Each structure stands twice: as structure tokens, then as C-alpha cells.
Amino acid sequence: MRKVPIIFLAIIPAVFLLAACSRGIPDDDGEVVTIRFWHAMGGPLGEVLNEMIDEFNQTHPDIFIRSESMGSYDALKQKILASIVARNQPDLAQAYESWISTLLGGDALVDLGDLDPGFTEELEDFFPILVENSYYDGRLMSLPFNKSVPVLYYNKDLFRRAGLDPERPPRTWEEFSDACRELTRDLTGDGSPNQWGFKFTDHATFFECLLVQNDGEIYDPETRSMLFNSPEGVEALQFLVDLVREHRIADFYLSGYQHQIDFAAGETAMIVASCVSRTFMRRQLKFDWGIAPLPGHRRRGNVVYGTNAVIFSRSSPRRQRAAWEFIKWFTSPENSARWALRTGYVPVRQSSLDLEVMQEEFLRRPDSLVPIEELEVAFFEPRMALWLQVREYLGDAVKIALLGRASPEEALDRAVRQGELWLR
């Protein structure tokens, strides 16, 4: 607890103080207004973003969006916090919800509802969960930018060989466990599986989904209490531990994307990964594969991830309006559809689904509807400023239980104690 927190807590008071004094900047001179847009998009996703930014610049001659990638979300977060202290904020940026909670304390962001009151009607076209996640205490402080959900990828060829219906992936925990058992094979006879039913990496994400599917809760904002060590949480983690340790029909990695590599190599039949992962895996998959919703239990549940777009209050009114024009353009039905089709993120507008390009995609690959349908059962993580640190404790608890170093109850209790100490 001494690495990041000291730096982080030292920055916060200064952030709040300086941000509060940052209003009243005069308008820019000249006809073209330049908007500094900080983001973390790189690789093929960054290429698509920059192509769209170039198109916006060409079609809006009075506005120039300057794309500035920070390379990673961690770097973006630190750069944003430091820029507020230095009074050198960007005009526009990607931001996770917990960052937004931090920035709100210093009045560093623009209320988009105040900036454009008439936009309220257009919000009805956005997916409800994404709108809910954009409001803070009744104020529209962001709009969804790049949003994703985890989905189940499965190898239909391996399903056929195991005598399973390739068009009916598991829908419940019980069916999932049964499928893992049928799909885990010792193909060389050395006593160890070399074809696994299931592999995974993102421990906190998958556990959160299991927790909610088991009617559990992560956090109570009213009492500021962690709830993931409830009986529902212990049962959810025990289910995962049993797959790995008792039944030996699932395996895990401590970090990285090796589970995706194994899936592409045909060494594991099912993985849980972001819906965006298909953009990176698609060319490597030489077999018949599909995407399915996460199996449910007492209910269905899926966590929505990704960042929102925010505008900074230190920008001049003119730059704020220009940044808002870009956000509206980017989240229009047509551009939301284009972004989704080229990156794998979910479209943020419901009317995007009616566009011809989307209908053609659904006909070509019906399972491309899965991530969109998962938004109906989606939830978002706690938005408190220090959630990402608490989330690390939760991820560590899942790993400890999977490694057999503690029972699920002991591991989750420990994570709750660590989180509560952090929040004091």
C-alpha cells in the first residue's frame, strides 16, 4: 500500500485546488480551434480512431482534433492528473469511471448537460446502461466512448468432436461445467490434459460476473462497504476453484493473453475474453468458432468495460463546444456503427442496429449480436475514486484461491479487509 497511494493521495488535494481555480480562460484567437484529445488507443484500434479523427477534421474545417495517444491507460491516468496540477489539461480525453469520480471532486470536468441541454432527447437512443454510467449525481459528466463486455469464445470443431451441439453453447453454470468435462482431453496419454475445456486470465472480471450471476453484489455505495465476500461471492469463487482444482477441467494463467493464444492454437475449447478480442484473434482462427453469452446461474450478468469521453473545464468555452461537436459526431448512429464494426466494441446507439451495414453484419455472423444483447444484463463496476486499487486486491484474492493458498472465504475476506483499509 505504499507504492501508488502516497503519490496518488499527494496529487489529489492539489488537483482539487488548482482545478477549482481554472475557470474563466479566454477564447482562442483565430478561425480554427485546435482540440487536444488524449487517449490510450494504439495498434489497429488506434489506427481506426485516427482515421475517423482525420475524417472529422476534413469535414469540419473550423475544428482540428489533435490526437495524442498516451500509449496505455495507466499512462493516460497519470498524465491527466499531472496536467491538472500543472494547469495544462487537454480539452478532451478518455477516462474510466473511477477517474471521473476523482476529477469531479476538483470541478475539473464540464457538465455536458449544461453545455447542450437539448441533447437530453438524443440520449434516449443510447443504450440505457451506458447512459446510466455517464451520469454522476444527476449530471451528465461523460458520454460512452469505447465500451465492451466479456463474452464466451468457443471452438465449434472441438464441440463436434466431443459430441456436443456446436450451435448450443452452455447457458448455465451446470452446462458449462459439463461441457468443460467433455472437452478436457489427455490426447497423448501422459496423464495430463493437453486439451482444456476452459482457460482464463482476467480473474477479477470473471469473478465479478460470476458474483452477480449468483445474485451477489460488489459494493454498497451508501455504506461504502465491500460485499463481494458474501455467501454468494464465496459460492461463486468456489465454483471457479472447483473447475480448476477439484475437477481439473479448466486452467488459468496469472496474467497476459496466453489463453487467447491457446484458443487460437486449438488447445482450449472455450475462453472468456473481451468482445474486442475478436479483432485481434480473427485472422489466427483457422477453425469454426463462435461467440456466446456468458453462462448464467441464478440470473444472467455481465460487466461493461471501457472508457467514456470527458471535456475539461479549463478549456475555453469555444474549445469546449468544439470538443462537444466531436463527441456528438463520434457517437452518432453511423459512426458508432462504423467504430463497432471495425474494432469489436459495442455500438453505443440503439438506432445503429437498424443501419444497413449492421444488418449485413448480423446476417453474415449472427453471433455478432451477442455483445450487444449482453448490454441488457450488464452492470458497471463501483465508480469510487480508489476502486482500481481495491480491484487489484480482488484479483489477487481470486488468484490465491485458485493456487490453493487460501479458501475462497479466506481470500475474499482478506481482500475486503485490504480494501476497507485503503478507503479509510
C-alpha positions in Angstrom: 0.0 0.0 0.0 3.0 2.4 -0.2 3.8 2.4 -3.9 0.9 4.3 -5.7 -1.1 5.6 -2.8 1.4 8.1 -1.5 1.8 9.6 -4.9 -1.9 9.4 -5.7 -3.0 11.0 -2.4 -0.4 13.7 -2.7 -1.7 14.7 -6.1 -5.4 14.7 -5.2 -5.5 17.8 -3.0 -3.5 19.8 -5.5 -5.8 18.5 -8.3 -8.9 19.8 -6.5 -7.4 23.1 -5.6 -6.0 24.0 -9.0 -8.9 22.7 -10.9 -11.3 24.8 -8.9 -9.3 27.9 -9.9 -9.1 27.0 -13.6 -12.3 28.6 -15.0 -12.5 31.8 -17.0 -9.9 31.1 -19.7 -10.5 33.5 -22.6 -11.5 32.1 -26.1 -8.8 31.2 -28.6 -7.9 33.6 -31.3 -8.1 32.7 -35.0 -10.6 30.8 -37.1 -9.6 27.2 -36.5 -9.8 25.9 -33.0 -7.4 23.1 -32.1 -8.6 20.4 -29.6 -6.1 18.3 -27.7 -7.5 14.8 -27.4 -5.7 12.5 -25.1 -6.4 8.8 -25.4 -4.8 5.4 -25.0 -5.8 3.8 -28.3 -2.9 2.1 -30.1 -2.3 -0.6 -32.7 -5.2 -1.4 -35.0 -7.7 0.3 -32.7 -5.6 3.5 -32.7 -5.4 3.3 -36.5 -9.2 3.2 -36.8 -9.6 6.1 -34.3 -7.1 8.3 -36.2 -8.8 7.6 -39.5 -12.1 8.8 -38.0 -10.4 11.8 -36.5 -8.9 12.7 -39.9 -12.3 12.4 -41.5 -13.8 14.7 -38.8 -11.1 17.3 -39.4 -11.7 17.2 -43.1 -15.4 17.7 -42.8 -15.2 20.3 -40.0 -12.7 22.9 -41.4 -13.2 25.2 -38.3 -12.1 22.5 -35.9 -8.9 20.5 -35.7 -8.7 17.4 -33.3 -5.1 16.7 -32.4 -4.9 13.0 -31.5 -2.4 12.4 -28.7 -2.0 8.7 -27.6 -0.5 8.1 -24.2 0.2 4.5 -25.0 -1.6 2.9 -22.1 -4.5 3.7 -19.7 -2.1 3.9 -16.7 0.0 6.5 -18.5 -3.1 8.3 -19.6 -4.4 8.5 -16.0 -1.1 9.8 -14.6 -0.8 12.3 -17.4 -4.3 13.7 -16.8 -3.7 14.1 -13.0 -0.3 15.7 -13.6 -1.7 18.0 -16.2 -4.3 19.4 -13.8 -1.6 20.1 -11.2 0.4 21.8 -14.0 -2.7 23.6 -15.3 -2.0 22.1 -18.7 -5.1 19.9 -19.2 -6.2 18.6 -22.6 -9.5 19.7 -23.9 -10.9 16.2 -24.3 -9.9 12.7 -23.1 -10.9 9.2 -22.5 -11.5 8.4 -18.8 -12.5 5.5 -16.7 -15.4 6.0 -14.3 -13.2 6.0 -11.2 -11.0 8.7 -12.7 -14.1 10.7 -13.4 -15.1 10.4 -9.7 -11.7 11.8 -8.8 -11.9 14.7 -11.3 -15.3 15.6 -10.2 -14.0 16.4 -6.7 -11.9 19.2 -8.2 -14.6 20.6 -10.5 -12.2 19.7 -13.4 -14.9 18.5 -15.9 -17.7 20.1 -17.9 -21.3 19.1 -17.3 -22.3 18.1 -20.8 -26.0 18.6 -19.9 -25.3 22.3 -19.2 -23.2 22.5 -22.3 -26.0 21.2 -24.5 -29.4 21.0 -22.7 -31.1 19.9 -25.9 -29.1 16.7 -26.1 -31.2 15.1 -23.4 -33.7 13.8 -26.0 -31.0 12.3 -28.1 -29.8 10.3 -25.0 -32.9 8.2 -25.4 -31.2 6.5 -28.3 -28.1 5.4 -26.3 -28.2 2.0 -24.6 -29.7 2.6 -21.1 -26.8 1.1 -19.1 -24.3 3.4 -20.9 -26.4 6.5 -20.2 -26.8 5.5 -16.5 -23.0 5.1 -16.3 -22.5 8.6 -17.7 -24.5 10.4 -15.0 -23.0 11.4 -11.7 -25.3 12.8 -9.1 -27.8 13.7 -11.8 -25.2 15.5 -14.0 -24.2 14.2 -17.5 -20.4 14.3 -17.0 -19.4 12.0 -19.8 -20.6 10.0 -22.9 -19.7 6.4 -23.7 -16.7 6.2 -26.0 -15.2 2.6 -26.3 -17.3 0.1 -24.4 -17.0 -3.6 -24.3 -18.3 -6.7 -22.5 -16.6 -10.1 -21.9 -18.1 -13.0 -24.0 -17.6 -16.7 -24.3 -15.5 -17.7 -27.4 -15.8 -21.4 -28.2 -14.3 -23.8 -30.8 -17.2 -25.4 -32.7 -15.0 -28.1 -34.2 -13.9 -29.3 -30.7 -17.6 -29.3 -29.7 -18.4 -31.6 -32.6 -15.6 -34.0 -31.8 -16.8 -34.2 -28.2 -20.4 -35.0 -29.3 -21.7 -31.5 -28.2 -24.0 -29.4 -30.2 -21.8 -26.6 -31.8 -24.9 -24.4 -32.1 -25.8 -24.7 -28.5 -23.0 -23.4 -26.3 -23.5 -23.8 -22.5 -26.1 -21.4 -21.0 -25.8 -22.2 -17.3 -23.1 -22.9 -14.8 -24.1 -26.6 -14.8 -24.0 -26.9 -18.6 -20.7 -25.0 -18.6 -19.1 -27.4 -16.1 -20.4 -30.4 -18.1 -19.0 -29.0 -21.3 -15.6 -28.4 -19.7 -15.6 -32.0 -18.6 -16.4 -33.3 -22.1 -13.9 -31.0 -23.8 -10.9 -31.6 -21.5 -8.8 -34.4 -23.0 -5.5 -36.2 -22.4 -4.6 -36.7 -26.1 -1.1 -38.0 -25.6 -1.8 -40.4 -22.7 0.8 -38.8 -20.4 -1.7 -38.3 -17.6 -2.1 -34.6 -18.0 -4.7 -32.7 -20.1 -3.3 -31.1 -23.2 -6.7 -30.0 -24.5 -8.6 -28.0 -21.9 -12.3 -27.3 -21.7 -11.7 -23.7 -20.5 -8.9 -21.3 -19.8 -9.0 -17.8 -18.4 -6.8 -14.9 -17.3 -8.7 -11.8 -16.1 -9.5 -13.1 -12.7 -11.4 -10.1 -11.2 -13.6 -9.6 -14.3 -14.7 -13.2 -14.5 -15.3 -13.4 -10.7 -17.4 -10.2 -10.8 -19.6 -11.7 -13.5 -20.0 -15.0 -11.5 -20.8 -13.0 -8.4 -23.6 -11.0 -10.0 -24.9 -14.1 -11.8 -25.1 -15.7 -8.3 -27.2 -12.7 -7.1 -24.2 -11.1 -5.2 -23.1 -7.5 -5.1 -19.7 -5.9 -5.3 -20.1 -2.8 -3.3 -22.7 -0.7 -1.4 -22.2 3.0 -2.1 -24.5 4.0 0.7 -22.4 2.4 3.4 -19.1 2.3 1.4 -18.9 -1.4 2.2 -17.4 -4.2 0.1 -19.8 -7.0 -0.4 -18.0 -9.4 -2.6 -17.1 -11.7 0.4 -20.8 -12.5 0.9 -22.0 -16.2 0.8 -22.9 -15.5 -2.8 -19.3 -14.4 -3.5 -17.8 -17.3 -1.7 -20.0 -19.7 -3.6 -19.1 -18.1 -6.9 -15.4 -18.3 -6.3 -15.7 -21.9 -5.0 -17.4 -22.8 -8.4 -14.3 -21.5 -10.2 -11.8 -23.1 -7.9 -13.6 -26.4 -8.2 -13.3 -26.3 -12.0 -9.6 -25.8 -11.7 -8.5 -27.7 -8.6 -11.1 -30.5 -7.9 -12.3 -31.4 -11.4 -9.3 -30.3 -13.4 -11.4 -29.3 -16.4 -10.2 -25.7 -16.5 -6.9 -23.9 -16.3 -5.7 -20.4 -15.8 -2.8 -18.0 -16.3 -1.7 -15.4 -13.8 -1.6 -12.7 -16.4 -1.3 -11.9 -20.1 -3.2 -13.2 -23.1 -1.8 -16.7 -23.3 -5.4 -18.1 -23.0 -6.2 -16.4 -26.3 -3.1 -17.8 -27.9 -4.1 -21.3 -26.7 -7.6 -20.9 -28.1 -6.2 -19.8 -31.5 -4.0 -22.9 -31.5 -6.9 -25.2 -30.8 -5.6 -26.2 -27.4 -8.5 -25.0 -25.4 -12.2 -25.2 -26.3 -13.6 -22.1 -24.5 -12.2 -18.8 -23.2 -13.8 -15.7 -21.7 -12.4 -12.5 -23.3 -13.4 -9.1 -24.3 -15.7 -8.8 -27.4 -12.9 -6.6 -28.8 -10.5 -9.7 -28.7 -12.1 -11.0 -31.9 -10.5 -8.1 -33.7 -7.0 -9.4 -32.7 -7.8 -13.1 -32.9 -9.9 -13.3 -36.1 -7.1 -13.8 -38.6 -5.5 -16.5 -36.4 -8.6 -18.7 -36.0 -8.4 -21.4 -38.7 -11.4 -23.4 -37.3 -15.1 -22.9 -36.9 -15.7 -20.7 -33.9 -18.4 -18.8 -32.3 -19.3 -16.2 -29.7 -21.9 -16.8 -26.9 -23.2 -15.0 -23.9 -21.6 -15.8 -20.5 -23.4 -18.7 -18.9 -25.8 -17.6 -16.1 -26.8 -19.1 -12.8 -29.5 -17.5 -10.6 -29.5 -14.8 -13.2 -27.5 -13.5 -16.1 -24.9 -10.8 -15.6 -22.1 -9.2 -17.5 -19.8 -6.3 -16.6 -19.5 -3.4 -19.1 -15.9 -2.1 -19.6 -14.2 0.7 -21.5 -13.9 4.4 -21.1 -16.1 7.5 -21.5 -15.3 10.8 -23.2 -14.9 13.9 -20.9 -14.4 17.6 -21.6 -12.2 19.6 -19.2 -13.4 22.8 -17.6 -10.1 24.7 -18.1 -10.7 24.7 -21.8 -12.2 27.9 -23.2 -15.9 27.9 -24.0 -15.1 27.8 -27.7 -12.9 24.7 -27.3 -15.5 23.1 -25.1 -18.1 23.5 -27.8 -15.7 22.2 -30.4 -14.8 19.1 -28.3 -18.5 18.5 -27.8 -19.1 18.6 -31.6 -16.5 15.8 -32.0 -18.1 13.7 -29.3 -21.5 14.1 -30.9 -20.1 13.2 -34.3 -18.2 10.2 -33.0 -21.2 8.8 -31.1 -23.7 9.4 -34.0 -25.5 6.3 -35.1 -23.5 6.0 -38.3 -20.1 6.5 -36.7 -21.0 4.4 -33.7 -21.7 1.5 -36.1 -18.5 2.1 -38.0 -16.4 2.1 -34.8 -18.1 -1.1 -33.6 -17.7 -2.9 -36.9 -14.0 -2.1 -37.3 -12.9 -2.6 -33.7 -15.3 -5.0 -32.0 -16.5 -2.5 -29.4 -20.3 -2.4 -28.9 -22.2 0.4 -30.7 -23.4 3.0 -28.2 -26.6 3.9 -30.1 -29.6 1.6 -30.4 -30.5 3.0 -33.8 -27.1 1.9 -35.1 -28.6 -1.6 -35.2 -31.1 -0.7 -37.9 -28.4 0.6 -40.3 -27.8 -1.5 -43.4 -24.1 -2.1 -42.6 -25.1 -3.5 -39.2 -27.9 -5.7 -40.6 -25.5 -7.1 -43.1 -23.0 -8.0 -40.3 -25.8 -9.7 -38.4 -26.7 -11.8 -41.4 -23.1 -12.7 -42.1 -22.3 -13.5 -38.4 -25.4 -13.7 -36.2 -23.3 -14.1 -33.1 -22.0 -10.6 -33.6 -25.3 -9.6 -31.9 -24.1 -11.3 -28.6 -22.1 -8.5 -27.1 -25.0 -6.1 -27.9 -27.5 -8.4 -26.3 -25.3 -8.7 -23.2 -25.8 -5.0 -22.6 -29.3 -5.9 -21.4 -27.9 -7.8 -18.4 -24.8 -5.6 -17.9 -23.7 -3.8 -14.8 -20.8 -1.4 -14.2 -18.2 -1.6 -11.5 -18.1 0.7 -8.5 -17.1 4.2 -9.6 -15.4 5.4 -6.4 -12.1 7.1 -6.9 -10.0 4.3 -5.4 -11.8 1.3 -7.0 -9.0 0.3 -9.3 -6.7 -0.3 -6.3 -9.4 -2.3 -4.5 -9.9 -4.3 -7.7 -6.3 -5.4 -7.6 -6.9 -6.9 -4.2 -9.9 -8.7 -5.5 -7.9 -10.1 -8.4 -5.2 -11.2 -6.1 -7.8 -13.0 -3.9 -9.1 -15.0 -6.9 -5.5 -16.0 -7.8 -4.7 -17.0 -4.2 -7.8 -19.2 -4.0 -7.0 -20.7 -7.5 -3.5 -21.5 -6.3 -4.8 -23.3 -3.2 -3.1 -20.9 -0.8 -6.4 -19.9 0.9 -10.0 -21.0 0.8 -12.4 -18.8 -1.2 -13.8 -17.4 2.0 -10.4 -16.6 3.5 -9.2 -15.0 0.2 -12.2 -12.8 -0.2 -12.3 -11.7 3.4 -8.7 -10.7 3.1 -9.4 -8.6 0.0 -12.3 -6.9 1.8 -10.1 -6.0 4.8 -7.4 -4.6 2.4 -10.0 -2.6 0.5 -11.5 -1.1 3.6 -8.1 -0.1 4.9 -7.4 1.6 1.6 -10.7 3.5 1.7 -10.3 4.9 5.2 
